[in-house]
Amino acid sequence: MPPPSDIVKVAIEWPGANAQLIEIDQKKPLIAIIREVCDGWSLPNPEHYTLRYADGTQLYITEKTRNEIKNGTILRLAISPTRAARQLLERIQSSGLDSRLDALKELAKLSADATFATEFINMEGIFILTLLVESGTNNLLDKFSFGEMLAFTLTAFLELMDHGIVSWDMISIAFIKQIASYVNQTTVDASILQRSLAILESMVLNSQSLYKKVAEEITVGQLIAHLQVSNQEIQTYAIALINALFLKAPEDRRQNHVNPAMDFTQTPPGMLALDNMLYLAKVHQDTYIRIVLENSSREDKHECPFGRSSIELTKMLCEILQVGELPNEGCNEYHPMFFTHDRAFEEFFCICIQLLNKTWKEMRATSEDFNKVMQVVREQITRSLSTKPNSLDQFKSKVRCLSYSEILRLRQSERMSQDDFQSPPIVELREKIQPEVMELIKQQRLNRLCEGTSFRKISNRRRQDKFWYCRLSLNHKVLHYGDLDENPQGEVAFESLQEKIPVADIKAVVTGKDCPHMREKSALKQNKEVQELAFSILHDPDEALNFIAPNKYEYCIWTDGLNALLGKEMTSDLTKNDLDTLLSMEMKLRLLDLENIQIPETPPPIPKEPSSYDFVYHYG
């Protein structure tokens, strides 16, 4: 016979005690059920307790929500919302930082529950939170803990206000100014910024008077900066606040009047940037059209802004050439190319704007990368100018050779040639790290051999449709190989590879023209590209397994891996590049803490031995 519908079987937990399995009679008052549970654990004052869901899906169970309890639900006995709110308020106002931080964490969770929120607000809890925010770091004492405390404080405040228990109009101007200051800062913790944007949005949407106060502290221009970050949540909250400001703005303020002439008021470059743009469009019309069409056909995020680029580039050229500055008698910089054309500066700009567009394309830049691109372009220009080209055409040739990849290569080589990297301690550290890095590369090569590779069957015919597969066993002791009907899309199981060679039987690994199949097949021997991808395994009794790698990368992987199996040195170009890259990264990581610190050439002297060793403790 099924149990009555008003009887629910549940488990109730309490820290440090065995759970109680009870039947809840939904006809009984909730306080009576709580009293029975408290009696089961001999807990006094049952009025101080309530029931909560153990999985956290809902916090407090009330007379209104108790009918949602299902059979088999796990509940937890907890202190009542009234008592919890009182205890949290006391801890929030205590002097101990750890206690306050823990209390604010718990408050941020509990504030989502309407029952708790009502009790906390009735105890002037929101007033206490606003005072905490208004007082800033002075009240929170420890600046290290300030960011975390503030984030939980703002979370709790927003959750409490979202219940609609109190009006937003009770918020003070000091609180609004403090929240706005977090939004206006260039560097602020992401969690604080996110909550500050959400609070300002709620203020604007819920009160016309608060809209006016927020609009005095925050402008749309300040919020646009937050749309250029990579954090999508920040972007979303910033857009939401912008929409709220537009929605609540009076009709006469909803138009954003934009005057393009305002872009040319800052000097430098002033109107010089506009003159350069006009010169490019008139004198080099084909170049101008190409740049504009190129960018209009790109995705929005990869479009190089022509107007902004021209203004910033003109400003940069003025800085490099010191245009607008007073003559300096001590300066001996002389650039003959500027005396070879009547409009030399404009021509110089036209070359550099093409360079900027080319570098933007090479870097696959987005609007967020604008400053990075400008830094690379500045380096390309200054490096080319340092060679003192005699004409603008020579400058154009030199700057074209300095691609983005070439700039990266030059930076790397210059960093590695700095005195610090040549000092004995750094050289010693590099030599110590190198075996570890080589072991890492070796393991990567062997792992790739264990995955295996598909090779084409060797044939003199132009058509090659047959394939075979080879892979190393997981214990690195046997090479398994066999023919395939078609090129596989993934790894091939060992069971389908019928042939095998024990690694112990391998006599040598030969490459290129030394391979047996390069000597035997004249057509392959004459093909230089194939010869560069050929290698063979010589095994007992004087037999060979012949390979032609599908590409140079696989060739390096297999020749390195096979040499590693035989205990020989890995000598491929890929290994050299990997070693340089990984070694450079590891060196930089280990020297991070020593940045801008002079590294001595010799170690410090060993101190003299103490006069006695009486301070040494001898264990009995």
Secondary structure, DSSP 8 states (H G I E B T S, - for coil): ----TTEEEEEEE-TTS--EEEEEETTS-HHHHHHHHHHHTT-S-GGGEEEEETTSSS-B--TTTGGG--TT-EEEEEE-HHHHHHHHHHHHTSS-HHHHHHHHHHHHHHTTSHHHHHHHHHTTHHHHHHHHHHHTHHHH--HHHHHHHHHHHHHHHHHHHHTTSS-GGG--HHHHHHHHHHHH-SS--HHHHHHHHHHHHHHHHH-HHHHHHHHHH--HHHHHGGGGSS-HHHHHHHHHHHHHHHHHS-GGGSS----GGGGG-STTTTTHHHHHHHHHHHHSHHHHHHHHHHHHTS-GGG---HHHHHHHHHHHHHHHHTTTS---TT-----GGGGS-TTHHHHHHHHHHHHHHHHHHHTT--GGGHHHHHHHHHHHHHHHHTT--SSHHHHHHHHHH--HHHHHHHHHHHHHTSHHHHSHHHHHHHHHHHHHHHHHHHHHHHHHHHH-EEEE---SSS----EEEEEE-TTSSEEEEEEESS--SS---GGG--EEEEGGGEEEEEEGGGSHHHHH-HHHHH-HHHHHTEEEEEETTTEEEEEE-SSHHHHHHHHHHHHHHTT-----HHHHHHHHHHHHHHHHHHTGGGTT----SS--------S--TT-----
